[in-house]
Amino acid sequence: MTMRVKAASVQFCHRAGDKEYNLATIARYVREAASRGVQLIVFPEMCITGYWHVVGMDRAGIAALAEPVPDGPSVTALLALAREHGVVLGAGLIEVDGDTLHNSYVVAEPDGSWHVHRKIHAFESEHITPGEDYTVFASTLGCTLGVLTCYDNNIVENARMTALLGADILLAPHQTGGVASRSPHAMGTIDPALWAARDTDPQAIEAEFHGDKGRGWLMRWLPSRAHDNGMFLVFANGVGLDHGEVRTGNAMLIDCYGRIIAETWRARDEMVVGELDLSLLARSTGRRWLRGRRPELYRALTEPTGREMAPLEARFSPEPT
C-alpha cells in the first residue's frame, strides 16, 4: 500500500443549475491542487448541478439537470481534469440512468477509470432514487477508497460497512450545516445577512461556522466515524447561501484516530491540504476494534424493527413519538 497520500478538501459556494460556473471552479482548484503536489482532491455533494434548489422541483426540472455517468459532459470534464493533472478527484451531480435519477458522486482517476456512488439515503426529492450499494474500490493512489454522501455518514452502520469492505480513506462529500434541524441541539439556521456581510464582518459569520451550527455539530460525530472504523476521512462541504440556507463549509481532513489534520471555518471558497500517513492504519484503534468484533452477536442489526423511516421521511417528517 502507498504509505502517504497528499489530499485536499474543497468547500465552495456553487451556483444553482450553473454547471459551467461550477465546473470552472472545480477546474481552478484542481489546477491549484496539482501545483501543490496534491494526489487526491474531494469536492462537495451535487456541487456540479447545485443542491437545495432541487427540493420542490418537478421531475422534468430535475431531469433537465441530470446527466448519464460516465458519458455525460460533466463526468467527461472530470476525467479530462484527472488525466491532465494526474490526480484522483471526486465531485457530485445528478445522474440519470434510464428512467431513474440519482444523487451521485463520481470519482475520476488519472488512468481514465471512474467510480460512482449513489447516495444511499437520498431525501432531496421523491424523484431521486436512493442507491442500493456501498462504494469501495482500489484506487490508482495505491490504497482503497470508499464514498458515503452526506446523510449516509450519519448512519453508523454505513461507515462500519465501508470499513469492513476495506476502505483506507473515506470520501465524505456533504451539503450540510446551517440546517433547520428538528433536534434543538443539532445545527440550526444561520441568518443569510451574516453571509452577505462576510467581507465586512467575517467574525460574525465565522463564529456561526465554528459554533454549534457548523463545526461544533460535526465534532460530536464526524471524527468518530474515522476513529471507530480505522479510516482516514476527507470531509468536503458546500459553503454559503444555498437556496435560503447557509452551508457552513468546515472543509477538513481527519486521520484514523479522529484527529484533525487540516481544516477551515472561513466564510469563503477555500481548499485545505494535508498529508494522510497511511502507515498509521495497521495499528490504529479502530482497526484493532474491527478485528475484535463478534459478528455472531449482531444478527439483530440486519432485522427491521418496524420503526424505520423512508428516505423522504428522514428529512421532512416529524420525529416519531
C-alpha positions in Angstrom: 0.0 0.0 0.0 1.1 3.6 -0.7 2.1 5.0 2.7 1.4 8.7 2.2 -1.3 10.5 0.2 -1.4 14.3 -0.1 -5.1 15.1 -0.1 -7.2 18.2 -0.4 -10.8 19.1 0.5 -12.6 22.0 -1.2 -15.6 24.0 0.1 -17.2 26.3 -2.4 -20.5 28.1 -3.0 -22.0 26.6 -6.1 -24.4 28.3 -8.3 -27.8 26.5 -8.7 -28.1 24.9 -12.1 -24.9 26.7 -13.5 -22.8 23.7 -14.4 -20.4 25.8 -16.4 -19.5 28.0 -13.5 -19.3 25.1 -11.0 -17.1 23.0 -13.3 -14.8 26.1 -13.9 -14.5 26.4 -10.1 -13.6 22.7 -9.8 -11.0 23.1 -12.6 -9.4 26.1 -10.9 -9.0 24.2 -7.6 -7.7 21.1 -9.4 -5.0 23.2 -11.1 -4.0 24.8 -7.8 -4.0 21.4 -6.0 -1.8 19.8 -8.7 0.6 22.7 -8.4 0.9 21.8 -4.7 1.5 18.1 -5.3 -2.0 17.0 -4.2 -2.9 13.5 -5.3 -6.5 13.3 -4.1 -9.0 16.2 -4.2 -12.5 16.0 -2.9 -15.4 18.4 -3.8 -18.9 18.6 -2.2 -22.1 16.7 -2.9 -24.0 17.8 -6.0 -21.6 20.7 -6.4 -21.8 20.5 -10.2 -25.6 20.8 -10.5 -26.4 22.6 -7.3 -28.2 21.1 -4.3 -31.0 22.6 -2.2 -32.9 24.3 -5.1 -33.8 20.7 -6.3 -36.1 20.3 -3.3 -39.6 21.0 -4.6 -38.7 20.8 -8.3 -40.8 18.6 -10.6 -39.3 15.6 -12.3 -38.8 17.4 -15.6 -36.8 20.1 -13.9 -34.5 17.6 -12.1 -34.2 15.5 -15.2 -33.0 18.6 -17.2 -30.1 18.9 -14.8 -29.2 15.2 -14.9 -26.5 13.5 -17.0 -25.5 9.9 -17.6 -22.4 8.6 -16.0 -19.7 8.4 -17.4 -20.8 9.6 -20.8 -22.3 13.0 -19.9 -20.3 16.2 -20.4 -19.6 16.8 -16.7 -18.0 13.5 -16.0 -16.1 13.8 -19.3 -14.7 17.0 -18.0 -13.8 15.5 -14.6 -12.0 12.6 -16.3 -10.1 15.1 -18.5 -9.0 17.1 -15.5 -7.9 13.9 -13.6 -5.9 12.8 -16.6 -4.3 16.2 -17.4 -3.2 16.9 -13.8 -2.5 13.3 -12.6 -4.9 13.5 -9.7 -7.8 11.5 -8.3 -10.8 13.8 -7.9 -14.4 13.4 -6.8 -17.4 15.6 -7.3 -21.2 15.3 -7.1 -24.1 15.7 -9.6 -27.5 14.3 -10.5 -27.2 11.2 -12.6 -29.8 9.8 -15.0 -29.7 6.0 -15.6 -32.5 5.0 -17.9 -35.7 6.4 -16.2 -34.0 6.7 -12.8 -32.4 9.7 -11.2 -29.8 9.5 -8.5 -27.8 11.9 -6.3 -24.4 10.6 -7.4 -20.8 11.2 -6.6 -18.2 10.4 -9.3 -14.5 9.7 -8.6 -12.4 10.2 -11.6 -8.9 8.5 -11.9 -6.0 9.7 -14.0 -5.9 6.5 -15.9 -9.4 7.1 -17.3 -11.2 4.8 -14.9 -14.1 6.0 -12.8 -16.4 5.0 -9.9 -19.8 6.2 -8.9 -21.6 6.2 -5.5 -25.3 6.7 -5.5 -26.4 8.2 -2.2 -28.0 5.5 -0.1 -30.1 7.9 2.0 -31.3 10.3 -0.7 -34.1 12.5 0.6 -33.9 15.5 -1.7 -36.9 14.6 -3.8 -39.4 11.8 -4.4 -38.0 11.8 -8.0 -34.5 10.9 -6.8 -34.0 7.2 -6.2 -31.6 6.1 -3.3 -28.7 3.8 -4.2 -28.5 0.2 -3.0 -24.8 -0.4 -2.8 -21.7 0.6 -0.9 -18.9 2.1 -2.9 -15.4 0.8 -2.0 -12.6 0.4 -4.6 -8.9 0.0 -5.2 -7.6 3.4 -6.4 -4.6 4.3 -8.6 -3.4 6.0 -5.5 -2.3 2.6 -4.2 -4.9 2.4 -1.5 -8.6 1.7 -1.1 -11.2 4.5 -1.2 -14.8 4.5 0.0 -17.5 7.0 -0.6 -20.5 8.0 1.6 -22.6 11.0 0.7 -23.8 13.4 3.4 -26.7 11.7 5.4 -25.1 8.3 4.5 -22.4 9.2 7.0 -24.9 9.8 9.8 -25.9 6.2 9.9 -23.1 4.4 11.8 -23.7 1.1 10.1 -22.7 2.7 6.7 -19.3 3.7 8.0 -18.8 0.3 9.6 -19.7 -1.5 6.3 -17.4 0.8 4.3 -14.5 -0.1 6.7 -15.3 -3.8 6.6 -15.2 -3.7 2.8 -11.6 -2.4 3.1 -11.7 1.4 2.8 -8.5 3.2 3.9 -9.8 6.6 3.1 -13.5 7.6 3.3 -14.6 10.4 1.0 -17.4 12.2 2.7 -19.0 14.9 0.4 -21.7 16.9 2.0 -24.1 19.9 1.8 -24.8 20.5 5.5 -24.5 22.8 8.4 -26.9 25.7 9.0 -29.8 23.3 8.6 -33.2 23.8 10.3 -32.9 20.6 12.3 -35.8 19.2 14.4 -33.3 18.5 17.2 -32.8 21.5 19.4 -29.1 20.6 19.8 -28.2 19.8 16.2 -27.3 22.7 13.9 -29.9 25.4 13.3 -30.3 28.1 10.6 -27.9 31.0 10.1 -29.1 34.5 9.1 -28.3 35.0 5.4 -27.4 38.6 6.2 -24.3 37.4 8.1 -23.2 35.6 4.9 -23.9 38.8 2.8 -21.7 40.8 5.2 -18.8 38.2 5.3 -16.3 40.6 3.7 -17.0 43.5 6.1 -17.7 41.4 9.2 -16.1 38.0 8.8 -16.0 37.3 12.6 -19.8 37.2 12.9 -20.4 34.5 10.2 -17.3 32.6 11.1 -18.4 32.4 14.8 -21.5 30.6 13.4 -19.4 28.3 11.2 -17.1 27.4 14.2 -20.0 27.1 16.6 -22.8 24.5 17.1 -24.4 25.1 13.7 -21.2 24.0 11.9 -18.0 22.7 13.4 -19.5 22.1 16.9 -22.1 19.8 15.5 -19.6 17.9 13.2 -17.2 17.3 16.1 -19.9 15.4 18.0 -19.8 12.6 15.5 -17.6 13.0 12.4 -14.2 12.2 13.9 -15.7 9.1 15.5 -16.6 7.7 12.0 -12.9 7.8 11.2 -11.6 6.7 14.7 -14.0 3.9 15.4 -13.6 2.3 11.9 -9.9 2.8 11.3 -10.2 5.1 8.3 -8.9 8.5 7.2 -11.8 10.8 6.3 -12.0 13.7 3.8 -14.9 16.0 4.5 -15.9 18.3 1.7 -18.9 20.6 2.1 -20.7 23.4 0.4 -20.3 26.9 1.9 -22.5 30.0 1.7 -26.0 30.6 0.6 -27.8 27.6 -0.8 -31.4 28.3 -1.7 -32.2 30.1 1.5 -30.0 28.1 3.9 -26.3 28.9 4.7 -23.9 26.0 4.4 -21.1 26.1 6.9 -18.1 24.7 4.9 -15.7 23.4 7.6 -13.7 21.5 5.0 -11.4 19.1 6.9 -9.1 16.1 6.8 -9.3 13.7 9.7 -6.8 10.9 10.5 -7.7 7.3 11.6 -7.5 8.4 15.2 -10.2 11.1 14.7 -7.6 13.9 14.8 -7.9 16.9 12.6 -5.1 17.1 10.1 -6.3 20.3 8.4 -9.4 22.4 8.5 -11.0 25.7 7.9 -14.1 27.6 9.2 -13.6 30.7 7.0 -16.7 32.1 5.2 -15.4 31.7 1.7 -14.5 29.3 -1.0 -11.3 27.5 0.2 -9.2 24.4 -0.1 -7.4 22.7 2.8 -4.4 20.4 2.1 -2.7 17.8 4.3 -0.8 14.6 4.2 -2.5 11.3 5.1 0.0 9.0 6.7 -1.5 5.6 5.9 1.2 3.8 7.9 -1.0 4.7 11.0 -3.8 2.4 9.8 -2.4 -1.0 10.7 -2.1 -0.3 14.5 -5.0 2.2 14.7 -7.5 1.7 17.5 -10.4 1.3 15.0 -8.7 -1.4 13.1 -8.0 -3.3 16.3 -11.6 -3.0 17.2 -12.7 -4.3 13.8 -10.6 -7.4 14.5 -12.2 -7.8 17.9 -15.7 -7.9 16.6 -18.1 -10.8 17.4 -20.4 -10.9 14.3 -22.4 -13.8 15.7 -23.9 -11.3 18.2 -25.0 -8.8 15.7 -27.8 -10.5 13.8 -30.4 -8.0 15.0 -28.6 -5.3 13.1 -30.0 -6.7 9.9 -33.5 -7.2 11.1 -36.2 -4.5 10.6 -37.6 -3.1 13.9 -40.7 -1.6 12.3 -39.5 1.9 13.3 -37.5 2.6 10.1 -38.4 5.7 8.0 -38.4 6.0 4.3 -35.7 8.4 2.9 -38.1 11.4 2.5 -39.5 10.9 6.0 -35.9 11.0 7.4 -35.7 14.6 6.3 -39.2 16.0 6.3 -41.4 14.1 8.7 -41.9 14.9 12.4 -40.0 12.9 14.9 -41.9 9.8 16.0 -43.4 10.0 19.4 
